[in-house]
Amino acid sequence: MRSALLALALCLVSLPAAAQPEVFFGSGNDVPNIKEEDFDRRFLKTGINQALVQGTKDPNCAQLLGGLLTLLGETAPLLHKRDENFYLDPLLVEALNTQLSTPRFQANVYLVAMVRRVLIDRKLSPKWFQTAAALGPVVLTIDVGKLRFLSEGLQPIDSFFLTLPALRDRYEIEVRRANATAARSAEKMFRESYLDRQVAFGGLELIDLSVEQPKKKKKKSKKRGSEPLEEAPEVPTAVARMVWYPPDPNAGEINVFGTPKKRPVVNITARLAPQQYLDLSRIPKGTQLMVRGRFWGFKKAVEEVELRDALIFQDRNWSQGNVLVDPNAVARCPLAVNDLMGVAPAQSGAFGQPGR
């Protein structure tokens, strides 16, 4: 259980600069081998789980459930094969600790229990998804598409540590700075280590979405003089073209010569999977997105990247001061008690103690 309780802290620890590929990817299991423990069985008996299964008519508890389901949805595209730790945006971690938690309710422990439940069951509970779908129109922060994706079966990426910045750093260290004994094979080794991995890249800006019609291939007939036969055309493929802007080391400098410097950019081409969890026709250009798929190729020192069988999700900017939950609503929700860990420092009348 110690690893589960440390998940929120460990997920934010960056890898050292000299990290090797095996540090990114761990043992290479298809999914983390999470065994059900007493902690997980206790969670099934909590009021929070009962409300996730059955829903709630209490408006205060609806806010609390909506906040927890929002956070669970934001972890969904980044659940990975490396281990049971998961990634949550630092701003959402702050909201978890300040908006969803009270002295009598440790919300981070319940979120860890929810993620573990998904990993153990290999998918989001259908009843949890029904509750999320019902709360979606009320709690507008819930990304129902991400939870739908999770409800159809766990599809972990290889590692949430392999971000675009990390990938470019690895290319700089492993290829460009390779010494003379390794320089000739460095590019090949880099491709063998990182290509054909399931990855997820966030903070991308949509340039455009289009549908590419496959070219019809003609097949020559073996019979002399007969007309060429046309093969059945492939299925049209939606293609998303996006960009990612690396941090500019010269940002804030005064340009005394007045010549504008070209902004560094990484171009991403994602050939999309047939089933998506966003309505592609309703995504305007300039939307911030996350893409996950198979890392298929790159050019120009990872300045151009191609992904295949990709899914795109909203990647919200949580720095705008979004409020997930009114802390007063959490305080008024009767479910917001520490019935999972067995401790409640400021819970009146808890665990056999008389109310005051």
C-alpha contacts under 8 A as a table, 3 or more apart, distances in Angstrom:
res1	aa1	res2	aa2	distance
1	M	4	A	5.18
1	M	5	L	6.32
1	M	37	E	7.60
1	M	39	F	7.19
2	R	5	L	5.22
2	R	6	L	6.23
3	S	6	L	5.14
3	S	7	A	6.20
3	S	85	N	7.85
4	A	7	A	5.18
4	A	84	E	7.32
4	A	85	N	7.22
4	A	112	V	6.46
4	A	113	A	7.94
4	A	116	R	7.65
5	L	8	L	7.32
5	L	109	V	6.65
5	L	112	V	6.74
6	L	9	A	5.41
6	L	10	L	6.03
7	A	10	L	5.20
7	A	11	C	5.89
7	A	84	E	7.55
7	A	85	N	4.81
7	A	86	F	6.38
7	A	112	V	7.16
8	L	11	C	5.59
8	L	12	L	7.21
8	L	85	N	7.38
8	L	86	F	7.06
8	L	87	Y	7.34
8	L	88	L	7.37
8	L	93	V	7.79
8	L	108	N	7.74
8	L	112	V	7.71
9	A	12	L	5.90
9	A	13	V	7.24
10	L	13	V	5.42
10	L	85	N	6.88
11	C	85	N	5.77
11	C	86	F	5.53
11	C	87	Y	5.14
11	C	88	L	7.44
12	L	87	Y	6.86
12	L	88	L	7.84
12	L	90	P	7.70
14	S	161	F	7.65
15	L	19	A	6.43
15	L	161	F	7.55
16	P	19	A	5.41
19	A	23	V	6.08
19	A	24	F	7.53
20	Q	23	V	5.46
20	Q	24	F	7.01
21	P	24	F	5.21
21	P	25	F	6.39
21	P	193	S	6.46
21	P	194	Y	7.64
22	E	25	F	5.06
22	E	26	G	5.42
22	E	27	S	7.57
23	V	26	G	5.64
24	F	82	R	7.51
24	F	159	S	6.17
24	F	161	F	6.20
24	F	162	L	6.65
25	F	28	G	6.15
25	F	81	K	7.51
25	F	82	R	5.35
25	F	158	D	6.09
25	F	159	S	5.74
26	G	81	K	7.95
26	G	82	R	4.93
26	G	83	D	7.43
27	S	82	R	6.72
28	G	81	K	6.87
28	G	82	R	6.71
28	G	158	D	7.80
29	N	32	P	6.55
29	N	81	K	6.09
29	N	82	R	7.24
30	D	81	K	5.84
30	D	156	P	7.82
31	V	80	H	7.25
31	V	81	K	4.72
31	V	82	R	7.72
31	V	83	D	7.98
31	V	156	P	6.75
32	P	80	H	7.78
32	P	81	K	5.50
32	P	82	R	6.72
32	P	83	D	5.30
32	P	84	E	5.84
32	P	119	L	7.39
34	I	84	E	7.22
34	I	116	R	7.58
34	I	119	L	6.66
34	I	120	I	5.72
35	K	120	I	6.74
36	E	39	F	7.94
36	E	40	D	5.92
36	E	41	R	7.28
36	E	120	I	6.72
37	E	40	D	5.31
37	E	41	R	6.53
38	D	41	R	5.08
38	D	42	R	6.13
39	F	42	R	5.19
39	F	43	F	6.33
39	F	113	A	7.83
39	F	340	L	7.65
40	D	43	F	5.13
40	D	44	L	6.73
40	D	113	A	6.48
40	D	116	R	7.53
40	D	117	R	7.04
41	R	44	L	5.36
41	R	45	K	7.16
42	R	45	K	5.42
42	R	46	T	6.81
42	R	340	L	6.16
43	F	46	T	5.22
43	F	49	N	6.74
43	F	110	Y	7.87
43	F	113	A	6.71
43	F	340	L	5.84
44	L	49	N	5.76
44	L	50	Q	7.44
45	K	49	N	6.85
45	K	50	Q	7.13
46	T	49	N	5.45
46	T	50	Q	6.42
46	T	339	D	6.05
46	T	340	L	6.29
47	G	50	Q	5.02
47	G	51	A	6.14
47	G	335	L	5.56
47	G	339	D	7.63
48	I	51	A	5.16
48	I	52	L	6.18
48	I	65	L	7.60
48	I	335	L	6.13
48	I	336	A	7.76
49	N	52	L	4.91
49	N	53	V	6.19
50	Q	53	V	5.13
50	Q	54	Q	5.98
50	Q	55	G	7.70
51	A	54	Q	5.05
51	A	55	G	4.69
51	A	56	T	5.69
51	A	65	L	7.84
52	L	55	G	5.51
52	L	65	L	7.15
52	L	127	K	7.18
52	L	128	W	5.19
52	L	131	T	6.15
53	V	127	K	5.08
53	V	128	W	5.41
53	V	131	T	6.93
54	Q	127	K	7.31
54	Q	131	T	7.23
55	G	131	T	5.50
56	T	59	P	7.79
56	T	61	C	6.83
56	T	62	A	6.25
57	K	61	C	7.86
57	K	62	A	7.19
58	D	61	C	5.32
58	D	62	A	6.10
58	D	333	C	7.53
59	P	62	A	4.90
59	P	63	Q	6.45
60	N	63	Q	5.32
60	N	64	L	6.64
60	N	329	A	4.67
60	N	330	V	6.24
60	N	332	R	6.35
60	N	333	C	5.20
61	C	64	L	4.93
61	C	65	L	6.08
61	C	329	A	7.31
61	C	330	V	6.84
61	C	333	C	4.94
61	C	334	P	7.42
61	C	335	L	6.81
61	C	336	A	7.92
62	A	65	L	5.19
62	A	66	G	5.92
62	A	135	L	7.26
63	Q	66	G	4.99
63	Q	67	G	6.13
63	Q	139	V	6.80
63	Q	325	V	5.88
63	Q	326	D	7.62
63	Q	329	A	7.03
63	Q	330	V	7.45
64	L	67	G	5.14
64	L	68	L	6.37
64	L	100	L	6.79
64	L	325	V	6.48
64	L	329	A	7.55
64	L	330	V	5.95
64	L	333	C	7.73
65	L	68	L	5.16
65	L	69	L	6.07
66	G	69	L	5.11
66	G	70	T	5.96
66	G	132	A	7.18
66	G	135	L	6.59
66	G	136	G	7.80
66	G	139	V	5.77
66	G	141	T	7.69
66	G	142	I	6.55
67	G	70	T	5.02
67	G	71	L	6.37
67	G	100	L	7.31
67	G	139	V	7.91
67	G	141	T	7.65
67	G	142	I	7.55
67	G	324	L	5.61
67	G	325	V	6.04
68	L	71	L	5.21
68	L	72	L	6.20
68	L	111	L	6.53
69	L	72	L	4.92
69	L	73	G	6.04
69	L	132	A	6.71
69	L	142	I	6.46
70	T	73	G	5.18
70	T	74	E	6.37
70	T	141	T	6.04
70	T	142	I	4.42
70	T	143	D	6.43
71	L	74	E	5.11
71	L	75	T	6.52
71	L	88	L	7.60
71	L	92	L	7.33
71	L	111	L	7.77
72	L	75	T	5.29
72	L	76	A	6.42
72	L	111	L	7.16
72	L	114	M	7.50
72	L	115	V	6.91
72	L	147	L	7.82
73	G	76	A	5.14
73	G	77	P	7.93
73	G	142	I	7.11
73	G	143	D	6.10
73	G	144	V	7.51
73	G	146	K	5.38
73	G	147	L	5.31
74	E	77	P	7.11
74	E	88	L	6.95
74	E	143	D	7.62
74	E	146	K	7.31
75	T	78	L	5.60
75	T	79	L	6.34
75	T	86	F	6.69
75	T	87	Y	5.96
75	T	88	L	5.88
76	A	79	L	5.66
76	A	146	K	6.33
76	A	147	L	7.07
76	A	149	F	7.94
76	A	150	L	6.30
77	P	146	K	7.09
77	P	156	P	7.57
77	P	157	I	7.87
77	P	200	A	7.31
77	P	292	R	7.36
78	L	86	F	7.09
78	L	87	Y	6.53
78	L	156	P	7.04
78	L	157	I	6.61
78	L	159	S	7.84
78	L	160	F	5.71
78	L	200	A	6.73
79	L	85	N	7.98
79	L	86	F	5.80
79	L	87	Y	7.35
79	L	155	Q	7.92
79	L	156	P	5.19
79	L	157	I	6.49
79	L	159	S	7.95
79	L	160	F	7.23
80	H	83	D	6.84
80	H	84	E	7.65
80	H	86	F	7.41
80	H	156	P	4.38
80	H	157	I	4.63
80	H	158	D	5.41
80	H	159	S	5.15
80	H	160	F	6.26
81	K	84	E	7.79
81	K	156	P	5.70
81	K	157	I	6.21
81	K	158	D	5.16
81	K	159	S	6.33
82	R	158	D	6.43
82	R	159	S	5.81
84	E	116	R	7.68
84	E	119	L	7.79
87	Y	160	F	7.23
88	L	92	L	6.54
88	L	93	V	6.48
89	D	92	L	5.20
89	D	93	V	6.35
90	P	93	V	4.87
90	P	94	E	6.28
91	L	94	E	5.06
91	L	95	A	6.33
91	L	318	W	6.44
91	L	319	S	6.90
92	L	95	A	4.84
92	L	96	L	6.00
92	L	318	W	7.32
93	V	96	L	4.96
93	V	97	N	6.32
94	E	97	N	5.21
94	E	98	T	6.07
95	A	98	T	5.12
95	A	99	Q	5.18
95	A	100	L	6.88
95	A	323	V	7.75
95	A	324	L	7.15
96	L	99	Q	5.75
96	L	100	L	5.09
96	L	101	S	6.46
96	L	107	A	6.66
96	L	108	N	6.59
97	N	100	L	6.16
97	N	101	S	5.30
97	N	107	A	7.19
97	N	108	N	7.07
98	T	101	S	5.91
98	T	102	T	7.83
98	T	327	P	7.73
99	Q	323	V	7.95
99	Q	324	L	7.19
99	Q	325	V	5.83
99	Q	326	D	6.46
99	Q	327	P	4.93
99	Q	330	V	7.96
100	L	107	A	5.87
100	L	325	V	6.47
100	L	326	D	7.98
100	L	327	P	6.26
100	L	330	V	6.43
101	S	104	R	7.89
101	S	105	F	5.50
101	S	106	Q	5.34
101	S	107	A	5.01
101	S	108	N	7.58
101	S	327	P	7.75
101	S	330	V	7.69
102	T	105	F	4.96
102	T	106	Q	6.61
102	T	107	A	7.94
102	T	327	P	7.93
102	T	330	V	7.68
102	T	331	A	6.95
103	P	106	Q	7.31
103	P	344	A	7.45
103	P	345	P	6.57
103	P	346	A	5.77
103	P	347	Q	7.73
104	R	336	A	7.16
104	R	337	V	5.46
104	R	338	N	6.04
104	R	344	A	5.09
104	R	345	P	6.15
104	R	346	A	5.33
104	R	347	Q	5.24
105	F	336	A	5.36
105	F	337	V	4.86
105	F	338	N	5.09
105	F	344	A	7.36
106	Q	109	V	5.75
106	Q	110	Y	7.02
106	Q	338	N	6.61
107	A	110	Y	5.20
107	A	111	L	6.31
108	N	111	L	5.10
108	N	112	V	6.25
109	V	112	V	5.15
109	V	113	A	6.26
110	Y	113	A	4.94
110	Y	114	M	6.18
110	Y	340	L	7.83
111	L	114	M	5.00
111	L	115	V	6.28
112	V	115	V	5.21
112	V	116	R	6.13
113	A	116	R	5.06
113	A	117	R	6.10
114	M	117	R	5.07
114	M	118	V	6.45
115	V	118	V	5.17
115	V	119	L	6.33
116	R	119	L	5.00
116	R	120	I	6.03
117	R	120	I	5.11
117	R	121	D	6.05
117	R	124	L	7.96
118	V	121	D	5.22
118	V	122	R	5.62
118	V	123	K	5.12
118	V	124	L	5.23
118	V	125	S	7.40
118	V	154	L	7.86
119	L	122	R	4.96
119	L	123	K	6.80
119	L	154	L	7.45
120	I	123	K	7.99
121	D	124	L	7.32
121	D	125	S	7.82
122	R	153	G	6.01
122	R	154	L	5.05
123	K	150	L	5.76
123	K	151	S	5.23
123	K	152	E	6.50
123	K	153	G	4.48
123	K	154	L	4.99
124	L	128	W	6.88
124	L	129	F	6.93
124	L	147	L	7.36
124	L	150	L	5.48
124	L	151	S	4.29
124	L	152	E	7.50
124	L	153	G	7.25
124	L	154	L	7.96
125	S	128	W	5.11
125	S	129	F	6.36
125	S	151	S	6.43
126	P	129	F	5.03
126	P	130	Q	6.23
126	P	151	S	6.40
127	K	130	Q	4.98
127	K	131	T	6.30
128	W	131	T	5.13
128	W	132	A	6.22
129	F	132	A	4.90
129	F	133	A	6.03
129	F	147	L	6.69
129	F	148	R	6.97
129	F	151	S	6.83
130	Q	133	A	5.11
130	Q	134	A	6.17
131	T	134	A	5.12
131	T	135	L	6.17
132	A	135	L	5.09
132	A	136	G	5.87
132	A	142	I	7.37
132	A	144	V	6.81
132	A	147	L	7.90
133	A	136	G	5.08
133	A	137	P	7.78
133	A	144	V	6.26
134	A	137	P	6.98
134	A	138	V	7.95
135	L	138	V	5.26
135	L	139	V	5.71
135	L	142	I	7.95
136	G	139	V	5.21
136	G	140	L	5.79
136	G	141	T	7.64
136	G	142	I	5.69
136	G	143	D	7.63
136	G	144	V	6.67
137	P	140	L	5.93
139	V	142	I	6.17
140	L	143	D	7.97
141	T	324	L	6.84
143	D	146	K	5.61
143	D	147	L	6.71
144	V	147	L	5.10
144	V	148	R	6.02
145	G	148	R	4.99
145	G	149	F	6.21
145	G	277	Y	4.99
145	G	278	L	6.57
145	G	313	F	7.95
146	K	149	F	5.07
146	K	150	L	6.36
146	K	277	Y	7.01
146	K	313	F	7.31
147	L	150	L	4.91
147	L	151	S	6.07
148	R	151	S	4.95
148	R	152	E	6.50
148	R	277	Y	7.49
149	F	152	E	5.54
149	F	153	G	7.31
149	F	277	Y	6.84
150	L	153	G	5.69
150	L	154	L	5.93
150	L	155	Q	7.76
151	S	154	L	7.66
156	P	198	Q	7.90
157	I	160	F	7.05
157	I	197	R	7.76
157	I	198	Q	4.74
157	I	199	V	5.45
157	I	200	A	7.02
157	I	292	R	7.86
158	D	197	R	6.32
158	D	198	Q	5.28
158	D	199	V	6.31
159	S	162	L	5.77
159	S	198	Q	7.84
159	S	199	V	6.88
160	F	163	T	6.70
160	F	199	V	7.26
160	F	200	A	6.93
161	F	166	A	7.39
162	L	166	A	5.71
162	L	167	L	6.10
162	L	199	V	6.97
162	L	200	A	7.91
163	T	166	A	5.09
163	T	167	L	6.06
163	T	199	V	7.77
163	T	200	A	7.05
163	T	201	F	5.83
163	T	202	G	7.93
164	L	167	L	5.03
164	L	168	R	6.18
164	L	201	F	6.24
165	P	168	R	5.22
165	P	169	D	6.12
165	P	246	P	7.49
166	A	169	D	4.99
166	A	170	R	6.13
167	L	170	R	5.10
167	L	171	Y	6.34
167	L	302	V	7.86
168	R	171	Y	5.07
168	R	172	E	6.27
168	R	301	A	7.52
168	R	302	V	6.18
169	D	172	E	5.08
169	D	173	I	6.27
170	R	173	I	5.13
170	R	174	E	5.67
170	R	175	V	7.83
171	Y	174	E	5.25
171	Y	175	V	5.29
171	Y	176	R	6.66
171	Y	190	F	7.25
171	Y	301	A	6.90
171	Y	302	V	7.58
172	E	175	V	5.80
172	E	176	R	4.95
172	E	177	R	6.14
173	I	176	R	6.13
173	I	177	R	5.10
173	I	178	A	6.71
174	E	177	R	6.15
174	E	178	A	5.54
174	E	186	A	6.52
174	E	190	F	7.06
175	V	178	A	5.17
175	V	183	A	6.81
175	V	186	A	5.10
175	V	187	E	5.75
175	V	190	F	7.22
178	A	181	T	7.92
178	A	182	A	5.94
178	A	183	A	5.20
178	A	186	A	6.79
179	N	182	A	5.75
179	N	183	A	5.76
180	A	183	A	5.19
180	A	184	R	7.67
181	T	184	R	7.66
182	A	185	S	5.77
182	A	186	A	5.76
183	A	186	A	5.07
183	A	187	E	7.75
184	R	187	E	7.47
185	S	188	K	5.35
185	S	189	M	6.12
186	A	189	M	5.16
186	A	190	F	6.09
187	E	190	F	5.10
187	E	191	R	6.32
188	K	191	R	5.22
188	K	192	E	6.26
189	M	192	E	5.07
189	M	193	S	6.12
190	F	193	S	5.15
190	F	194	Y	6.19
191	R	194	Y	5.45
191	R	195	L	5.27
192	E	195	L	6.04
194	Y	197	R	6.15
194	Y	295	F	7.75
195	L	295	F	5.46
195	L	296	W	5.97
195	L	297	G	6.63
196	D	294	R	5.72
196	D	295	F	5.15
196	D	296	W	5.68
197	R	294	R	5.50
197	R	295	F	5.39
197	R	296	W	7.96
198	Q	292	R	7.12
198	Q	293	G	5.43
198	Q	294	R	4.57
198	Q	295	F	6.23
199	V	292	R	5.46
199	V	293	G	5.68
199	V	294	R	6.25
199	V	295	F	6.40
200	A	290	M	6.93
200	A	291	V	5.57
200	A	292	R	3.98
200	A	293	G	6.60
201	F	204	L	7.44
201	F	290	M	5.63
201	F	291	V	5.44
201	F	292	R	6.31
202	G	289	L	6.31
202	G	290	M	4.15
202	G	291	V	6.46
202	G	315	D	6.51
203	G	244	W	6.68
203	G	288	Q	6.04
203	G	289	L	6.13
203	G	290	M	6.30
203	G	315	D	6.57
204	L	242	M	6.08
204	L	243	V	5.56
204	L	244	W	4.90
204	L	245	Y	7.87
204	L	288	Q	5.42
204	L	289	L	5.17
204	L	290	M	6.23
204	L	291	V	7.94
205	E	242	M	5.36
205	E	243	V	5.30
205	E	244	W	6.39
205	E	285	K	7.85
205	E	286	G	5.34
205	E	287	T	5.67
205	E	288	Q	4.74
205	E	289	L	6.20
206	L	209	L	7.77
206	L	240	A	7.34
206	L	241	R	6.28
206	L	242	M	4.46
206	L	243	V	6.68
206	L	284	P	7.85
206	L	285	K	5.34
206	L	286	G	4.91
206	L	287	T	5.43
206	L	288	Q	6.46
206	L	289	L	6.86
207	I	240	A	7.74
207	I	241	R	5.48
207	I	242	M	5.06
207	I	243	V	6.96
207	I	285	K	5.55
207	I	286	G	6.19
208	D	240	A	6.10
208	D	241	R	5.46
208	D	242	M	7.09
208	D	285	K	5.86
209	L	238	A	7.04
209	L	239	V	5.79
209	L	240	A	4.59
209	L	241	R	6.35
209	L	280	L	7.69
210	S	238	A	5.68
210	S	239	V	5.45
210	S	240	A	6.68
211	V	236	P	6.44
211	V	237	T	5.52
211	V	238	A	4.26
211	V	239	V	6.03
212	E	236	P	5.67
212	E	237	T	5.31
212	E	238	A	6.17
212	E	239	V	6.95
213	Q	235	V	7.59
213	Q	236	P	4.79
213	Q	237	T	6.79
214	P	233	P	6.66
214	P	234	E	5.89
214	P	235	V	7.02
214	P	236	P	5.97
214	P	237	T	7.80
215	K	233	P	7.23
216	K	230	E	7.12
216	K	231	E	7.02
216	K	232	A	7.64
216	K	233	P	5.54
216	K	234	E	7.94
217	K	230	E	6.29
217	K	231	E	5.97
217	K	233	P	7.41
218	K	228	P	6.43
218	K	229	L	6.01
218	K	230	E	4.71
218	K	231	E	6.14
219	K	228	P	5.88
219	K	229	L	5.32
219	K	230	E	5.93
219	K	231	E	6.58
220	K	227	E	7.78
220	K	228	P	4.84
220	K	229	L	6.26
221	S	224	R	7.45
221	S	226	S	6.54
221	S	227	E	7.00
221	S	228	P	5.57
221	S	229	L	6.44
223	K	226	S	5.80
237	T	271	R	6.73
237	T	272	L	6.70
237	T	273	A	7.84
237	T	274	P	7.46
238	A	271	R	6.15
238	A	272	L	5.44
238	A	273	A	7.78
238	A	274	P	7.80
239	V	269	T	7.00
239	V	270	A	5.64
239	V	271	R	4.55
239	V	272	L	5.73
240	A	269	T	5.96
240	A	270	A	5.13
240	A	271	R	6.50
240	A	272	L	7.09
241	R	267	N	7.40
241	R	268	I	5.83
241	R	269	T	4.75
241	R	270	A	6.41
242	M	267	N	6.06
242	M	268	I	5.06
242	M	269	T	6.46
243	V	265	V	6.54
243	V	266	V	5.53
243	V	267	N	4.64
243	V	268	I	5.72
244	W	265	V	5.82
244	W	266	V	5.11
244	W	267	N	6.61
244	W	268	I	7.61
245	Y	263	R	7.75
245	Y	264	P	6.28
245	Y	265	V	4.74
245	Y	266	V	6.35
246	P	264	P	6.37
246	P	265	V	6.31
246	P	266	V	7.50
248	D	251	A	5.32
248	D	263	R	7.43
248	D	264	P	7.13
250	N	253	E	5.70
255	N	258	G	5.49
255	N	259	T	7.12
255	N	260	P	7.83
265	V	303	E	7.00
266	V	302	V	7.35
266	V	303	E	4.58
266	V	304	E	5.69
266	V	305	V	7.48
267	N	303	E	6.27
267	N	304	E	4.78
267	N	305	V	6.23
268	I	304	E	5.95
268	I	305	V	4.80
268	I	306	E	5.82
268	I	307	L	7.64
269	T	304	E	7.88
269	T	305	V	6.25
269	T	306	E	4.80
269	T	307	L	6.33
270	A	291	V	7.77
270	A	293	G	7.98
270	A	306	E	5.79
270	A	307	L	4.67
270	A	308	R	5.90
270	A	309	D	7.76
270	A	310	A	6.01
271	R	306	E	7.83
271	R	307	L	6.22
271	R	308	R	4.91
271	R	309	D	6.02
271	R	310	A	6.00
272	L	276	Q	7.98
272	L	308	R	6.44
272	L	309	D	5.09
272	L	310	A	4.41
272	L	311	L	5.99
272	L	312	I	7.90
273	A	276	Q	6.80
273	A	308	R	7.56
273	A	309	D	4.33
273	A	310	A	5.28
273	A	311	L	6.26
274	P	309	D	7.98
276	Q	279	D	7.39
276	Q	280	L	7.90
276	Q	311	L	6.08
276	Q	312	I	7.19
277	Y	311	L	7.67
277	Y	312	I	7.56
277	Y	313	F	7.16
278	L	312	I	7.29
278	L	313	F	6.65
279	D	282	R	5.62
279	D	283	I	7.06
280	L	283	I	5.65
283	I	287	T	6.84
284	P	287	T	5.96
288	Q	314	Q	6.61
288	Q	315	D	5.62
288	Q	316	R	6.81
288	Q	317	N	7.97
289	L	312	I	6.60
289	L	313	F	5.72
289	L	314	Q	4.77
289	L	315	D	4.57
289	L	316	R	7.61
290	M	312	I	5.65
290	M	313	F	5.17
290	M	314	Q	6.05
290	M	315	D	5.24
291	V	310	A	6.56
291	V	311	L	5.70
291	V	312	I	4.48
291	V	313	F	6.39
292	R	307	L	7.97
292	R	310	A	5.44
292	R	311	L	5.38
292	R	312	I	6.51
293	G	307	L	5.79
293	G	308	R	5.83
293	G	309	D	5.57
293	G	310	A	4.04
293	G	311	L	6.27
294	R	307	L	5.31
294	R	308	R	5.19
294	R	309	D	6.39
294	R	310	A	6.81
295	F	305	V	7.81
295	F	306	E	6.48
295	F	307	L	4.79
295	F	308	R	6.81
296	W	305	V	7.79
296	W	306	E	5.49
296	W	307	L	5.04
296	W	308	R	6.15
297	G	305	V	5.89
297	G	306	E	5.11
297	G	307	L	7.02
298	F	301	A	7.45
298	F	302	V	5.46
298	F	303	E	7.30
298	F	304	E	5.35
298	F	305	V	4.36
298	F	306	E	6.07
299	K	302	V	5.54
299	K	303	E	6.21
299	K	304	E	5.10
299	K	305	V	6.69
300	K	303	E	5.29
300	K	304	E	6.44
301	A	304	E	7.82
302	V	305	V	6.25
307	L	310	A	6.30
317	N	320	Q	6.62
318	W	321	G	6.52
318	W	322	N	6.18
319	S	322	N	7.37
323	V	326	D	7.21
325	V	329	A	7.30
325	V	330	V	7.45
326	D	329	A	5.30
326	D	330	V	6.75
327	P	330	V	5.07
327	P	331	A	6.30
328	N	331	A	5.03
328	N	332	R	6.34
329	A	332	R	5.09
329	A	333	C	6.22
330	V	333	C	5.16
330	V	336	A	6.46
331	A	336	A	7.02
333	C	336	A	5.60
334	P	337	V	7.08
337	V	344	A	7.20
337	V	347	Q	7.29
338	N	341	M	6.05
338	N	342	G	6.25
338	N	343	V	6.08
338	N	344	A	5.61
339	D	342	G	5.67
339	D	343	V	7.55
342	G	351	F	7.87
344	A	347	Q	5.24
344	A	350	A	7.06
347	Q	350	A	5.66
348	S	353	Q	7.63
348	S	354	P	7.49
348	S	355	G	5.16
348	S	356	R	6.37
349	G	352	G	6.69
349	G	353	Q	4.79
349	G	354	P	4.66
349	G	355	G	3.84
349	G	356	R	7.00
350	A	353	Q	5.34
350	A	354	P	7.42
350	A	355	G	7.61
